[in-house]
Amino acid sequence: MDETMDGTTSTELESLVSALEGAGVDLLVGTAVDFGGVTRSKGVPVRRLPAFVESGMGASPSWNVFCVDNAIAFTSTIGVTGDLRLRLDPARVRRIDDGLAWGPTDFYNQDGTPSPLCSRSRLAAVVQRAESLGLVATMGTELEFTLTTADGERLPRPAWAAYGMQSVVTNRAFLVDLTATLEASGVGPEQVHAEYGIDQFEVSLAPASPVAMADAQVLTRALIGIVASRHGMAASFSPLPWIDGTGNGAHLHLSLARDGEPLFAGGEGPHGITEAGGSAIGGILAGLPELLGVYAGSFLSSHRLQPGHWSGAAVCWGLENREAAVRFLAATQGNPHGANVELKIVDPTANIYLAAAALLGSALHGIEAGLPLPAEVATDPAGRADPALALESDHAAVLAALEGSALAAELLGPEILEGVVAVRRHEAEVLATRTGEEIAEALRFAWSS
């Protein structure tokens, strides 16, 4: 019985094809997220699933450096020549709508070796590094989005109650459909609720292995777009759909365990943090200024990262501190998933695979270096007037810090790092002369699926 390169047998692939055809699937779409955080895709008739897995579908290396205006930000290693193969992960394939199935892909070279430009493979490599240290990482995500009219305008609304039942009742048809769709697709949301901002909602996904978490976020974004369209609306994943409105985040949660014991609980540090857990938090905070361009590097991101917006715009950590970049959640009866850290600064413009790799990788760096746990900030950091807590807001400075970061080069690889910086600099060049309102309008649906 022949096996594909990922260990799946040809018989298993044919069975999957039969199951999808039996479920009425005609088109199979494989996705990859580019360095600017946009989900790109290629589709095949479902009968071609085995070829999508075994040899892959062709894609130029430039796919990774497409920009929000559909320009291409060429780098020293990405130009007009060359070809990569998008290879589908059959274990993640899901039917997601009438006639449509989805699955994530990895970039491979023509000779079958993994491409150094593949964000998903990069995250998998950081996970393997954690495992080599005897650590098991689990990650979750909270994804915020804003509903608009089908043509991108504000919805007509007499009133909005933040987190309110009124907001749920008004949008019940959409929310019920979204919940059922997510459940049917195997996403398994933990929460679906109205958020603070007008027409803003949040979907919280269950903790999973890092790659599975990232795949689930990509799928969830696509499903939100599908369901919104069914109800005559559109969904914006912009960090700030309207310049005077509320920003959307894509927060990441991380927990770590060794030999079945959590690193963020059961220790002698603050709130039960172990020495290794403290080093992990120290590593995340130490790497944050250099990795901000990965977590929230779009030209619009800094408009969301403002004090007083609960976006975590301060380089510090604190127990349930929503103004700290790293919010700590202790192991309590009210936290059934156990102690973890939430990186609040991440927004939907991030390539989720790279953001997860940066978060996990910086935590591992802290553990390996034995970094100390920084002092906790238990109050609003904005009231401390401490320059060390300030998050860089100048876009050029954010990218310069990323470009010169040895940590980023180590975690992402030089090819990906160069590509991320090139894409974000292109954004700045094309948007630099526009007003904030014009930028928000131009990018309202740049990251929608």
C-alpha positions, 0 to 999 in steps of 0.5 A: 500500500503506497504512502504519501510523503506525510504518511497517509496511504493512497487508500486513505486519500481515496476514502477521503475523496469518497466521503467528501463527494458523498457530502456534496463537495465539488470544490476543495480549497487549500489555503496559505497565509502570506507575510502580510496576514492575508489568506491566499488560496488555490482550489481543485475539483475534489477528485484531485485531492490526492494530487494536492497532497502528493505533488501539490499545486504550483505557486510562485514564491511571490505568494508570500510577499503579496501586499494588501494592495495586491502589489508584490514586495520582492526581496533578495530571495523572492523574485519573478522566477522559481516555483513552489508546491502547495501541499494539502494537509489531508488530516485537516480537510473539512467540509465548510459549506455547500459544495466547498471543502477546505484544508491548510497547505504547506509550501514545498520546493520542487524537490519535495523538501520544505520551503524556508518560506513556509510559515506553517512549517516554521511554527511546526519547527518551533514546536519541535524545538519545544518538544526537544526541551521536554515541553508541551505547548498549548495555544488558544486564540480569541478572534474579534471582528466587526460586521458591516453592510455588504458594501462595507458601511456601518450597519443601521442600528438604533442602539448597541449594548457592549456585551449585551443581550440586546446585541445578541437578540438583534443579531441572533440569526447570524450568531446561531448560524455561525455557531452551528457552522463552526460546530459542523466544521469541527472548530468547536468554539468556546464562546461566541458573543457581542464585544465592546465595539459597535457591531463587534463580536468575538469567537474564542477557540478551544486550546489546541496544539499550536499548529492546530490552533493556527489552522483553526483560526484561518478556518474560522475567519473563512467561516465568519465571512461565509456566514456573514455573506449568507445574512447580507453582511460582511465581516471586517478583521481590520485592527481598526475598521473605522478610525474613530471606532473600536479595534479588533484583536486576535489575542493568543494564549499560551500554556506550557507543561513539562512531564505533565506539570504546568510551568505557570502553576504549582510553583513558588513564584507570584500566583504559583508561577514556576521558575521556568514559567517566569523565564518564559514570561521574561522571554516573551517580554524581552522579545516583544519590542523586536517582534512587535512587527510580527504580532501587529506590524501593519501600518494600521496596527499602531492606531489600535495599540493605544493606552486605555483601549484594553489592547495591551499597549504596555510592555509588562505583565500582570494578573488579569491586567488587560492593559498589559501586553501579557495578561496572566491567567492563574490556575483557579476554579474559574479557569478550567484550562489552567494557568496561561498567558495571553498576548493581547497585542496580536491583531488580525493582520498578523500571519497567525503561524508566524505570530504563534512561532514568535510567541512560543519561540520567545518563551523558549528563549527565555527558558533557555537563557534563564531570564528572570520574571520581571516585576508584576504591574498590578495597576494600569501601566498608563499611570506609571509614566515609565518609559520602559513600559511604552510600546513603540508606536512609530511604524518605521521604528517597529520595522527597524527593530524587527529587521535588526533582531537576531531573535526574529532571524532565529525564530522565523529564518532570514528569508521570512524575516526579510519578506515580512519587513518588505511587505510592511514597508510597502504598506507604509509607502503606499499609505503614508500620504493618506489620513487615518480615516482614508487608511481605515477605509482602504484596509477595512476588508484587506484581511477578510476571508 
